[in-house]
Structures are given as C-alpha cells and as structure tokens.
Amino acid sequence: DAGSSVEEIEFNWDEYLEDTGATAAPHGSFKHVDTSLQNGFAPGMKLEVAVKSDQNTYWVATIITTCGQLLLLRYDGYGEDRKADFWCDIMTADLHPIGWCEQNKKILKVPEGIKDKIPDQEEFLQRVLKGACSAPANLLEGLHRGKNPLDLIAPGSRLELQNIRDSLEAWIVNVVENVGGRLKLRYEGLEDCDRFDQWLFYLDPFLHQVGWAAQHGYSLQPPLAIRSLKSEANWQEILKKVKEEEEESSVPTDLFKDKPVIGVHSFSEGMKLEAVDPVAPFVISPATVLKVYNEKYFMIEIDDLRPERTTSRSYVCHVNSAGIFPVQWSLKNGLHLSPPPGYPGQDFDWADYLKQCGAEAAPQSCFPLLNSDHGFKENMKLEAVNPVDPEEVCIATVTKLKDSYLWLQLEGSKKPVPECIVSVESMNIFPVGWCETNGYQLRPPRKAIVNKQKKIAVVQPEKQILSSRTVHDGLKNQELNSSDSVVINGKYCCPKIYFNHRCFSGPYLNKGRIAELPQSVGPGNCVLVLKEVLTLLINAAYKPSRVLRELQLDEEAAWHGHGETLKAKYKGKSYRATVEVVRTADRVADFCRKTCIKLECCPNLFGPQMVLDKCSENCSVLTKTKYTHYYGKRKNKRIGRPPGGHSNLEVAMKKPNKRRKRRKNFFVHKKKRSSTSVDNTPAGSPQGSGEEEDDQDESELSHSLAQDRDKRKRKLRTFSFSDDENKPPSPKDIKMEVAEKLQLDSNPLEWSVADVVRFLKSTDCAPLARIFLDQEIDGQALLLLTLPTVQECMDLKLGPAIKLCHHIERVKLAFYQQFAN
C-alpha cells in the first residue's frame, strides 16, 4: 500500500522479557562487570575529614556507602546512629587518608555532637584505628583524585598486548574506545588502519600496562600479521617514540590489581584434549598441545587431518583458559564432539584416535576445577559479544548449561550465528541493560515487518542515563546530609544492595527463602538494580501477590520516582502492579528503609549497608510467627509494633465474614496478556487482586474470635499495648488458683516469646515450648491461635493439639476478664 512503512520501535528489555516470558541472568553472575564498577573505596575504610562546624579541625570518619565520586560518611563515635551521616564529593571535600593530620600538623578534634561520648580522645583513636583500613591516598589526592579507575583508560592511553600466536612476544596497543571497560585496541604504528583492531575487556589476562614485557623478560615487537607493513627501522622508531611518551599515556598499575592470576600448568607437548576454538566457538573438537613456552603458557592446535590444509587453527593458552577440556568430557556430558576434518567415518572414538596418533591424553589434573555455582539457568537472557563480529553486542539466550559453560543463541546479529559456547566467567558476556547503561548499541531482535497505512511515530519517555562520572552543577557543598538531594547524571550510580539475612524478616517474607537470596545485587543503574531487588523480595514471600499489593503505587500518592511494572505468580495466577522506585543514589538508602517498613520487616533487612555483626535496630528481639501470613492485616505505620498483633485482633470487632473495603489501585490480575493489549480488570473484581483468600482468612479469624467472645458473654473493647517491642514487660509469677481458672499478673498482649515459653513450661504442655520458641510466637500471636491453625502449622495430632488449645483458651479467658476492659 502507498505510504506503508516499517515502524521503528526502540528496544525495551522489560517489555521483551515480558513478551518472551524469560528472566534476566542475575547481575551478580558477571564478576568482571562487578569489578569494573569498584571505585577503589569500600564500606568500612576510614579517612580524616574536616569537621563541618570547625573547618580548622578534622576527625576520623568511616565510609558507609560509595556511589561513584560520592561517599556516605559517619564520624567515628556515633556508633550505629545514622542520623549524622553525610555525603561528600571526593573532588571538592577536604578528605585525607589516615595519618595525614599528624604528618601535616593538623588538629584532630572530637566533633561537638559526640564530645560527651568520648572522654579520652587518644584512647578512643588508638582503639578505633587498630587494624583499620585507610582509604587509598592516591584516590584522595593528586591527579587521580575522585576519578573512577576505568576513566583512567581514556582514548589515547597505551597498553601492552601479548601475542595470541606467541605468548613470549607483546606489542603496544592504543585505546581507541572504552565502553564500560571493554576496550577497542589498535596496534601502535597502524594509525588509522582499523583492519587489525581488537576488542578486549580491560581485565583480560593477556593485557598489561606499558613496561610489563621488559619487566618479565618478554620480547617487545609487532606480531607477524602486521610486521611486514613497515620496515624494521620504522618499528624501532615507533618504539622509541612510545618510550618517550610513556609517562603521559600510561595507565596506573593499580588498575590491573584485580586481574586473574595465571597459575602454573602441567601440560606437555603432544598431549591430546578437547577444545573450543575461541575464534569460532561453535563446536568442541579434538586438539593437541603443539608447544610449551614456559610454566605459564602453551599453545594448542585444533586437529585437522586433511593433507591439503594450508592454515593452522592454533592459539596460546594458560591453565585457566576457557574452552579446554579433558578427553571424553563431551561424551560424559552427553555432548557432540566434532571429528577432525579428514577423519575417516562419522563415529569418532577417542581410544582408536589416540592409538592412531600414538599420543596420550592430558590427565584430568591438568585442568582447573569447573565452577557450577554461577547463577545462570536455561532460558535466561543476557547481552553477549558476537564472536564472528566483535563490534556487535547481541541479545543472548542460554539454551544449555554444562558445568561452567553456557550455550548461547544470539539474536539480531547482521549474519546468522550458530549457538556459541562460552564460559560463565567469560568477559564477553554482560548483564541485561549493560549496553544501554554504557551508551553502546545493542543489536535488537529481528521483528516481523508490519505494513501500516501511514507512518506512526512511536514516542517513548526520554530515558535518563545515569553516571557516576559527573555530579549535578548545583552540588557545590563539600558535605551533604544523607537526606539531601543529590542528582547524578551518568552511568553506574546505585551502590550494592545487601540482603542482611540475619535481620528480622517480618510477617510477609519467608525467612528460608530470604536466606537463599544472593548476598548483594548491583551496583548499577538505580532503576534496574532496585527492580531486581524488589522482584527477589516478591519471590521470597509467603504470598508473592500480597507483597506486590503492598508495594504497589497508590493512585492518590505523590509521584516522586519512576514507575516500574512488577509481576508476581501465586497458585498458578499472575499479577501485575506499578511500583515506584527511585532514580538517584542519594535516595536509595531511604527507599530501601521505607520499603522494609512497608513490609513490616527490619529496616535493615536490605539496603546499601551491610549488617556485619549486630543490627543497629536491635531486631533480634522482635518476634515473628508464621501464623500471621494466613491472615489479612491492617496497614501498620509504626515500626515498633510487632506483626500479627493489634492489627489482626481489630478484625474481631467487625461482623463475621464481612469483606473489607479495598482501596483503588493499579493491581491487575493477569491471565493471558498479549503485548498489544492490557488487562484493565478492576482490582476489586473476582479476578482482580487475588485478595479473596485474604478476606476468607480474616473472616475465619473474625468468626473464631467472635465465638470466643460470645461464649464468655463479654464484649471486646479497644485496648492499648506497648509499642516498644524491644523492652517488653515480663509476666510475674503466674498464679494457678484452680485447675481451670487462670490469674495473670501481666497483659498477654505484652508477652515476649520468652514469656510465652515460660507459661507453657508451667503447664503439662511443656514439651511443646520448643516449637513456640522456634516459631517465635509472642503473646499477641498466642491469642490468635485456634485448633485448626495449631494442627496445621505445628503439625500436631488431635490429642496434643486439644490439650494445648485448652491452655490457650485459659489465657484468652483471663485476658478478656482482666485486661480487655
């Protein structure tokens, strides 16, 4: 038709994952990316900082969180009190390594806010600085101050690259481009000729700082492939020029401190093995150790039996090189081994082949142990370099997993590529969103051409690319309170988010599933990192749909962040809701804390601060019971109020089976949804938010407590109880006046877990006290227990359950008679 066109739509990872029903490979699985984001500073490091109220004095502070060139600091002496935390910009703040004041005759003086806590300054400093790690001096002072280490590898920088055909040789390369640590390199002397350009991640074992070859006794000369392009005199002239300019174009040695260390190998010439050719990593083939250079390097050659062959597929390896396997590895893993070209017959047999070649197989001890703890699973999505065209980074799907190797299907490449075999530790694979974050073009998947009557302009909201390299012009102060707004324009701005598994997990989240979560997520783009964190929390819930409902954005709420669509699956149904996440690093800590409070868990359960020993919230004394997740609950804004208490008991004051009024929300039940249609089912409808079961739970609880109330012919009135769960009062001696009547000296609503256990031990159900201790059942949870819940949740037979409920009923009766009024 006239005017028909193909609609150009910007690729969106979230929509793509939803349309394909796939998940993104976890960010923590890409160790090289994680290393590249480190700025040289780490939580726990100490430094000396000018005191805000008196710029002529300094005090020791500890790094709480890092974010690009911003540091969140706390003066030593504040302990776990985060109220005085403040942000500093490394570029503008008066920051120094430990010992600087003493060397420069500056005054170390306790800030006014903590003067009364530190009577002896010298003794305090001696104690806190013993064994402390100082922030690196070179990143606080001089030319490299405040710079991200990766920024130091700028275009024009020089490095040395070992020859992949001869590991004893190296030549200088120029950095043409730096994309998040992935470097486009050009051999020195080739100027504008890009024919021999290579892409390598800066942590590649074959890449070194200038001067490495001379230090280690390696020859510095151009590789054979380019040697004939210039005369020997020209190459020597180039080398002389490089040495003269070495200082201004060199890269700091510190940058390579996290590079993998190459160990000693035990291969011998002539040994046979199985290998994947790194230039064409599509098949596993028989190979031979062709040459041993020294204890670190050896060359292998992919076997080719054709007499007319003119080229050799050989390359240098070390003991940790990816893609080398012992003989029979393919067979043991049910994989196809591609016979050498020219091999007679189709059925390759290693025993016959070794006999035919008169060779021995390389023993298992020559090969490194394979890593199976990597986090990748089949059908996960990621971004991967196209081995045929390294300029391209494509969408990749994990199609198969064997030990520490992935089979990847690339999508969108200019020319179709077979499945690639890569190591899980490959530096040519990246997490979802890596290209967008680094401003590099990701090859989008091919879509069917859709003819339209007219051109349709598809307009999407402008994406904010976040970076830690520059700070908003308005950020002029050298110190900022942690609550101040800091806008960051550039890449990786979100610090690591730690899951503090020891912290109190509240009524919504399953403690066992929380314990299985990774130790941390990120760093990276704020929106992507927080979305991954929230998704992990939703999946770790007793009822994922309920947690999603708690996190969703209210229609009436003020919009301060970025709306993201999250999903949950529960009992075969899918749910969707819009959740607000923050965009900037300075708001991450507050966002995590508020989200924890929403979910009634410890405010430190997850966030940018790692809880090492003891939680600052003293959450270990909080109680949790698995029973609360069976009942709907009212929103509870107070942190100190324990779960399963007042909010649940309020239900008893309503009429039995009365459904609670639902708020308006965006929570949508998703049955089957195509990418072009949106399910706008109201949240209150039967197929909406999936709250029916919660309402039934509440009704069951209402009915149970109403029966108790009618039985005793007493009216339950509103009551109050202590919100300070950290210091619950203990019941005094429990007086057993008669067999059935119980006289209590304290309100059971205020009983701690220890008090409940003490009561049970005074009865004939003492052996069951251990269950109450393990399940952390406090007095409020005790008053909610009924015979069905005791049988179901404690797995008790009818007899012991009835006996236990008899004592619970006595406590309830005493509560109604003594404290309900």
MOHUJO-V278104 format. One record per backbone hydrogen bond with DSSP energy under -0.5 kcal/mol. NH is the residue of the N-H (numbers start at 1). CO is the residue of the C=O. Records with the same first field share a line. If there is no record, write none. Layout:
NH=CO, CO
This chain:
4=1
7=5
9=7
16=12
17=13
18=14
19=15
20=16
21=17
22=17
25=381
29=26
30=27
31=29
33=30
34=30
35=31
36=32
37=33, 34
38=35
44=63
45=42
46=133
47=61
48=96
49=47, 59
50=94
51=54, 57
54=51
57=54
58=107
59=49
61=47
62=74
63=45
64=72
65=72
67=70
69=468
70=67
71=88
72=65
73=71, 86
74=62
76=60
78=75
81=78
82=80
85=82
86=73
87=480
88=71
89=478
90=69, 88
92=89
93=89
95=93
96=48
100=97
103=99
104=100
105=102
106=101
107=56
109=58, 107
114=111
115=112
117=114
118=114, 115
119=117
121=119
124=120
125=121
126=122
127=123
128=124
129=125
130=127
132=129
134=132
135=46
139=136
140=136, 137
141=137
145=142
146=139
147=144
151=148
152=148, 149
153=150
154=152
156=175
157=154
158=249
159=173
160=208
161=171
162=206
163=166, 169
166=163
169=166
170=219
171=161
173=159
174=186
175=157
176=174, 184
177=184
179=182
180=178
182=179
183=181, 200
184=177
185=183, 198
186=174
188=172
190=187
193=190
194=192
197=194
198=185
200=183, 198
202=181
204=201
207=204
208=160
210=158
212=209
215=211
216=212
217=213, 214
218=213
219=168
221=170, 219
226=223
227=223
228=224
229=226
230=227
235=231
236=232
237=233
238=234
239=235
240=236
241=237
242=238
243=239
244=240
245=241
246=243
249=245
250=246
255=252
256=253
257=254
259=256
260=203
263=261
265=295
270=289
271=268
272=360
273=287
274=325
275=285
276=323
280=277
282=280
283=280
284=336
285=275
286=338
287=273
288=301
289=271
290=288, 299
291=299
293=291, 297
294=297
298=317
299=291
300=315
301=288
302=313
303=286
305=341
309=306
314=312
315=300
316=164
317=298
321=318
324=321
325=274
329=326
332=328
333=329
334=331
335=330
338=284, 336
339=337
341=303
343=340
348=346
353=349
354=350
355=351
356=352
357=353
358=354
359=354
362=272
366=363
367=364
368=319
372=370
374=372
379=398
380=377
381=23
382=396
383=430
384=394
385=428
386=389, 392
387=385
392=389
393=441
394=384
395=411, 443
396=382
397=409
398=380
399=397, 407
400=407
402=405
405=402
406=422
407=400
408=406, 420
409=397
410=408
411=395
420=408
421=281
422=406, 420
424=404
426=423
429=426
430=383
434=431
437=433
438=434
439=436
440=435
443=393
444=442
451=449
457=455
458=456
459=457
460=458
465=463
466=464
467=490
472=487
475=472
476=474
480=87
482=85
484=481
488=486
489=470
490=488
493=491, 524
494=524
495=493
497=521
498=496, 607
499=519
500=498, 605
501=499
503=500
508=599
509=505
510=540
511=509
514=510
515=511
516=512, 513
517=514
521=497
523=494
524=494
529=525
530=526
531=527
532=528
533=529
534=530
535=531
536=532
537=533
538=534
539=535
540=536, 537
541=538
542=508
546=543
547=543
548=544
549=545
550=546
551=547
552=548
553=578
555=664
557=554
560=558
562=581
564=579
566=564, 577
568=575
570=573
573=570
574=670
575=568
576=668
577=566
579=564, 577
580=551
581=562
586=486
587=584
588=585
589=585
591=587
592=588
593=589
594=590
595=591
596=592
597=593
598=594
599=595
600=597
601=596
602=504
605=602
607=498
610=608
612=610
618=615
621=618
622=619
624=776
628=625
629=626
630=627
631=628
632=694
637=635
641=638
643=623
645=642
648=645
649=645
650=646
651=648
652=649
653=650
654=651
658=655
659=657
668=576
670=574, 668
671=669
677=674
680=678
685=682
688=685
689=683
695=691
696=692
697=693
698=694
699=695
700=696
701=697
702=698
703=699
704=700
705=701
706=702
707=703
708=704
709=705
710=706
711=707
712=708
713=709, 710
714=709
716=714
717=715
725=723
727=724
728=725
735=733, 743
736=734
737=735
738=741
743=735
744=742
750=747
751=748
756=752
757=753
758=754
759=755
760=756
761=757
762=758, 759
763=760
766=763
768=765
769=766
770=767
771=768
772=768
773=769
774=770
775=771
776=773
777=772
778=776
779=751
782=778
783=779
784=780, 781
785=781, 782
790=786
791=787
792=788
793=789
794=790
795=791
796=790
801=797
802=798
803=799
804=800
805=801
806=802
807=803
808=804
809=805
810=806
811=807
812=808
813=809
814=810
815=811
816=812
817=813
818=814
819=815
820=815
